[in-house]
Amino acid sequence: MTTITTSTPAARTPAAGSELRRDALGISTLFFATATAIAPLTAALLGVPLVVFGVGWAAPAGFLVAAAMLAVFAVGYVEMARRLRSAGGFYTFVSAGLGRVPGLGTASMVTTAYAVFTASLIGAFAYFTSTTIESWTGSSIPVWALLVGALVVNLVFAYFEVRITARVLGAFFVAELAGLLVFALAVLVQGGAEGLTAAPLNPLAILDNQGAIAVFGAAAPGIALYSAFSSWLGFEMAPSYSEETQSRRGIARVTLGTLLAMAVVYVLVSYAFVVGHGLDGAAAAVAGQFQGEVASAFYPLTDRYAGAALTHAFELLIVTSVFAAQLAVFNVAARYLFALGRDGVLPRALGRTHGRRGTPHIASGVLAIALALYIGAFQVHDASRDAALLKLAIWSSLLGILGVIAAQALTSFAIVAYFRRIPGASRWRTLVAPLAGAGLMLFSAYLVVHNRETLAGAEGAPFVEAIPWTVVAAFAAGVAAALWLRARDAAGYRAVGRVVTEEAQPTPYHT
């Protein structure tokens, strides 16, 4: 590997016709565009029972540990985001730190991951919308119609200015938080089933929880940590909006603020869940949900502590929550396609923006077509409503999350390499924390791979078995494209990963 030092900045600015709308997002709208991707109410209703599945009443401690893991990763991540502003996100960071070949591998892998995760959320949206409408009205809407409808709405929003999308997402996000906080406060004010206790906040209880073991047998702390960790997927998306953001410092503030805000929400809600059921009753309640006795182990609590109105609100909010999340992730996946098109890796038409609105409308259209084909394949395999959740949503989410975790690990190593070339960089923020973050991300990836059949509820399913190899194949495809480009188009190869709107100072970079 050769190190090349240039006398001119390695970065280059976007060409005319390929510029996203500058200063379209302030800190508040950027926060909504990012935090909504996490879908906190959906993450709580689906994630808290899974964490309880593994560690019983110690679920709040599980969320605390997951937040600490992500905080370590975020230290170096936001430091890199302060230096480089590009829609390429992970792609740009890895290219700048480790070189173009792993950079393009990361781009291929993370674009695939976000696209697949969008499909996962669309599947969940179709399922919950269908079941809620049927429960309330007795009418049934075909799942395929809801799947297509979500894609169409995504395209409409992608055409207009990003700030419009951010404002819509903000409204949904505030509604989700309000519902969760009403639930948590209702339980805490009434003291739960057996009174309030600090025991669920003890991290040591994750490894030895007899309540969970009594119900589930050999409990799986790994599943609990993975489920807690995955509840934050989306907090890392802020750098993909950096070209459209008013303040470079806003990226760091939003990334860390989203992480902290969701940590408070998840710990509070999971604590209310376990004390609401009682320490020994929490695992039993989740077991009842998994056996089909209740639609959600939250609903007996909302009925008991706040009344049926909150239960109905949750049934509606999970629909709006997952819809907003899929819209937010769709936007980020489109920006990765846009960045690859602008760099000439994919057809350059993908890198063009709308002349008046500055949106990546062509990349969004291509993404919608790709998602239609992917979702259509699942529909051909199994068009039932349950399959939209149990197969399209759950299986695809595992693939998407593993791809993002792998990208975070590579980015952590890239941060170390990038800042070793900058004199005076903080050792904690650019060496110690990123290396620790890389280790934690690799551990998280192991949890996904090792527990994927249990998490998918589908032992031996070819799609589930192939998840880690699919991520590797996506990375390898990007590496192959980089090697081909280096051999056939030297000028094009030098452009890979270098389109940024700001860079603190020229730095050497690797080939």
N, C-alpha and C positions, 0 to 999 in steps of 0.2 A: 504494500500500500504506500502510495507516494503522497507526501505533504507538499502542497503548492502554496506559496505566499504571493499574493497579488498586491500591486501598488494602488489598485482601485478597489472600491467596495465589491465584495463578492455578491452582494445582493443586488437585485435590479427591481425597478418599479414596474407596475403593470402597464402594458401598452394600451393605447386608446381603444375603446370599445370592449375592454376586458376589466374595467374597474367597477368594483362594487360601490354602492352609494356610501360616501364618506359621512361620518358623524350622524348616521341614521339612528343610532342607539345611544341613549344615555345609560347611566349606571342602573337605574331602576328597570328600564325596559330590557337591558341586557340580562339582568338578574332573572326576570320573568322568562325570557327566551331560553335561559339555561336551566333554571330550577324546575320549570314545568316538565322538562324531559324526564325528570326523576319520577314524576307521577306519585307524589308522597302518599296520597290516600290509597291508590292501588298498591303501592309498595307495602303500605302498612297492612291492608286487608289480606294480601297474599303472602307477604314476607314474614310478618310477626308469627303466624301459625307455624311456618316452616322453621323459624328460629326456635320456637317453643318445642317443636318436634325433636330438635337435637339437644337442647339444654334445659327444657322445662322452664321453671319460673326464673331462671337466670337469664332470660332473653334480653332484658335491658342491658346487662353486662356484656352480652354478645354484641349489641349495637355500639356500646362504648369502645370495645376492642376494635371493631371494624372501623369506627371513626378515627381512632388513633392510627391505625394502619394507613388509611388514606391521607391523614394529615401529614405523615412523614413523607409520603410520595409528593404531596402538594407543595412542600417547601421548595424543592428544586424546580418543580413544574412551573410555578408562578414566576420564579426567577428567570426562567427561559422565556416565558410569555412577555416579560418586560422588555426583552431584547428584540424579539422577532414578532412582527405583526403580519400574519398571513392567514388566508382562509384555509391553508393546508394543514394547520394544526400539527398533529403528530408527524405527518409527512414532512413538513418543513423542519421541525425540530430534529428529527432523526437524520435528515439529509445534512443539516448544518453541523451536527455533532459527529456522526459516524460515517457519513458519505452518501453519495447518491444511490449506490446499489442497495444497501439496507433501507435507505429512505424510500425508494420506490417499492421495495418489498413491504415496508410498513404501510405505505399508501394503499397498495392493493388489498392488504389484509384488513385495514381498519375501514376502508370504504365498503368492503364486503360485509364486515361486522355490523356497521351502522345500517346498511341497507337491509340486512337480514333481521336486525333488531326492529327496524321499522315495520317489517312484515309481521313480526311477532306481535307488536302492539296493535296492528290493524286487526289481526286475528282475535286478540282479546277484546278489542272494541266491538267487533261484530258479535262475539259471543255474549258479552254483558248487555249490549243494546237489545239483542234479540230476547234474552231471558227476562230483562226488565220490562220490555213492552208486553211480552206475553203474560207476565205476572200481573201487570197493572190493568191490561185491557182484554186479555184473552186472545188477542190477534197475534199472528205469526208472520214475521218478515223473513224472507229467504236470506240465509247467511251471505250468499254470493252478492246480493244486492247491497248489503251493508259494506262488504269488502270493496266493491267497485265504488260505492259512494264515498268512502274514505279517501280513495285515491283521487277522485275527481275534486274533492274539497281541497286536498293538498295542493293540487295543481293551481287551483284558483288563488289560494293564499300565496303560493310561491311566485305568482305573476306580479302581485302588488308589492309595495314597499315593505321591507322587513319590519318596520315599526308597527304596521297594522297587525301583522301576525303577533308581534310581541305584546301588544295591548290586549288582544283576545286571549292569549295565553295567560297574561297577568290576571284577567278576570277569573278564569278557571282556577288558577293557582290559589288566589285568595279564598275562593269558595271551598277548596279542598282543605286548606289550613283551618278555616273557621269550623268546618265539620269535625275535624280531628281534635281541635282544642276544646270544643263543646263536649265531646265525648270524654276526653281526659279529665277535664275539670269536674264534670258530673260525677265521675267515679271517685276522684280524689276528695271532693267536698263531702261525699257521703261515706268515706272511709273504707270503701271496698267491701269485700265479703268478710274479712277477718281482721280489719284494721290495717294501717299502713306500717310498712317495715322497710328497712334499708337492705335487707338480705338480697333482693334481686339485682342490686347494683354492684355486688361483689364479683370481680372477674374470676376469682378462684372457684366460684360455684359452677363455672362453665364446664370444668373437668370432672365434677363429682356431684351430680344432681340426682338424688334417689327418686324424686317425684317423676322425672322423665323416664328413668330406667324402669320404674315399676309399671309404666304404661306401655313403653315402646320396646322394652328389652334392652339390647345393646344400643344405646343412644349414639348418635353420630354428631359430636361437636363440630366436625368438619363441615357437615351440611349446614349447621346453624351459622357458623362463621361465613360460609359462602353466601347464604341467604341474606345475612345482615349486610355483608359487603356489597352485594349486587343491588341493594336498595338505593345506593348512591349513583348508580350508572346514569350519567348525564351531567354530573357536576363538572366534569373535565372538558365540557364542550365550549366554554367561553372563548378560548383562543381562536376558534373557527369563525367567530364574529369580530375578530380584532380589527379587520380592515373597515368595518362598518361602525366602529365604536369611537366615541368622542375622546376618550381618555385612555392612554396606555395603562395607567395605574388602575383603571376600572376593571381590567381583566383580572388582575390579582385580587382585587377586593371582592369581585363577584365570585370567583372560584373559591376563595377561602370562606366568604360569607355564606355561600350555598352549602358548603360542607358543614359549617358550624350550625347554621339554622336547621338543617335536616337532622343533625346529630341531636339537637335539643328535642325536635319533634318526635323522632323515632324512640329515643329513650323515654320520653314522657308518655307516649301512647302505648309502648310495650309494657311500661310499668303499670299504667292504668289497666291494661289487659290482664296481667297476671294477678294484681291485687283485686281486680274486679271479680275474677273467678275464684280467688283464693289460691295460695301457693300450690297446694296439692291438686286443686281443681283445674288449673290452667292446662296441664298436659291432657287430662281427661277430656276437657272441652275440645281441644284440638283433635284428639282421637275421634270424637263424635263427628266433627266436621269431615275428617278423612273417610269416615264410614258412611257418609251421606245423610247423617241424622239432621244436620242443619246446613244451610247454604254457606254460612260463615260463622265461625265461633265468636265473631264480634256482635252478631245480631242479638243473641240473648242478653248481652251486656247493654247494648243501646236501648233495647226494650225495657230492661230492668231499671237502668239508672237515668235515662233521659226520655223514655217513651217511644212509641211507635213512629212518631214524626221523624226522629233522628234516624231510625232504621230505614225509613223510606228515603230520607235525604242521602244516606250512604248508598242506597241502591242506585240513585240517580247520579251521585257524585263520582261513583266508580266509572260510570260511562263517560262523563265529561273529563275525568282525570286521564283515562287511558287514551281518549281521543286527543286531548291536548298534548300528551306525551308523544304519540306517534307523529303529530304534526311537527313538534319540535325536533325530533330525531330525523325526520324526513329532510328538514331544512339543512341540518348539518351534513347528512349524507350527500345531498345535492352540492354542497360547497366543496366537498372533497372531489367529486367528479369535475366540478368547475375548475378547481386548482390543477388537476391533472390535465384537463383540456387546455388551460391557459399556458401550461408549461410545454405543451406539444407532445405529451406522452400519449394521451388519447386524442381523438379528432379535435382540432382547434375550435370547431364550432361550439363544443361544450364550454369553452372558456370565454364565450361572449356574454355580455350582459345586456339587459334591456336598455335601449337608448335613453329613455326618460326616467325609468324607475330604478335602474342600477341593480336589478335582480338577476340571478343566474337562471333565467327562465328555460333555456335550452337544456341545461344539465338537469333541471327539475323534471322536464318532460321525459328525457331519456330514463331517468331513475324511475319514474312512474311506470313506464313500459316494462322495465326490468322487474319491478315489483309485481306487476300484473302477471308476468310469466311465471315467476316464482310461486306466487300465491295460487295461480291457476294449477300448477303441478300438484299442490296439496289438495286442491279441490277435486282434481281428477282421481287422486288416490283415495280420498275420503271426504265427501261433501257434507257430512253431518255437522250439526251445530256443535256437538261436543268436541269434534275433531278440530274445530277452529281454535278452541282453547287448549285441549290436551295434546294436540300435535303441532299445528301451525304456531301457536303462541309459545308453548312451553319448550318444545324442541328447538325452535328458532332462537329463543332467548338464550339458551345455553351456548349455542354457536356464536351469537353476537357478543355475549358477555366475555367469552373466552378470547375472542379476537381483540376486544378493547383492552382486556387485562394484559395480553401479550404486547400490545402497542405501548401500554404504560410502562412495562418492564424495559422495552427497548428504548423508550424515551428517557428513562432514568439513566441508563448507560450513556445515552447521547448527551445528556446534560453534563455529566462528568467530563466527557471528552471535549465538549465545546468550551467549557469554562477553564479547562487546564491551559488553554491557549490565550487566556485573558489575565494579565497580571493583576494581582490584588483581589481576586475573587474570593468571596467568603468560603472558607473550608466547610463550614457547617451546611450552608445553603447549597453549595455546588459540588460537594464531594461526599461528606458523611451521610447527609439526609438522602440524596439520590441513590447511593449504593444500598442503604437500608431499605429505601422504597423499592428498588429493583428486587431485592430479596423477598420482600413482602408480596410483591406482585407475582413473582414466580411461585411462591407458596399458594397464593390464591388460585393461580392457574392449575396447580396440582389438585386443589380441592375440587375444581370443576371437572377435571378429567377423571379423577378417581371416583367421584360420586355421581357421574353423569347419568348412569342408568337409574339410580335411585331417584334423583331429582326429576328425571324425565318420566318416571313411572313406566318405563318400557324396556325391560331387559331383552337384549338381543336384537333390538330394532336396528336395521342397517344405518339409518340416518344418524341415530344416536351414537352408534359405534364409530361412525366416521367423523364425528365432530372434531376431534383434535387434528386428524389428518386433513380435514377440509381447511382448517386455519393454516396449517403448514403449507398446503397446496396454494392457497391464496397468496401467502408470502412469497413462495417460490415463483409464482407467476410474475410478480412484480420484479423480483431479482432477475428473472430471465429477460423481461422487457428492458431492464436497465442495461444488461450485458449486450443485448442486441443493439440498443440505441448507441452504446459506447463504440461498438464496432462499425456501425453503419452511418452514424450522424454525430460527429464529434461536437459540432456547434449546438445541436439540439440537446445532446447529453449534458453539456455544461450548463444548460438552463434549468436542469432538473432541480426542483426544490429551492430555487433561488429567488422567486418572486416574493418580495416582502415590501411593505410600505415604509418600514423603519427598521434600522439596525443600529445599535448603539455605536459600533465602531467596526471597521473592516477587520476581518479575522481570516487566518489561514483556514483551508478546508481540505477535506480528504477526497481523493478520487476513488 
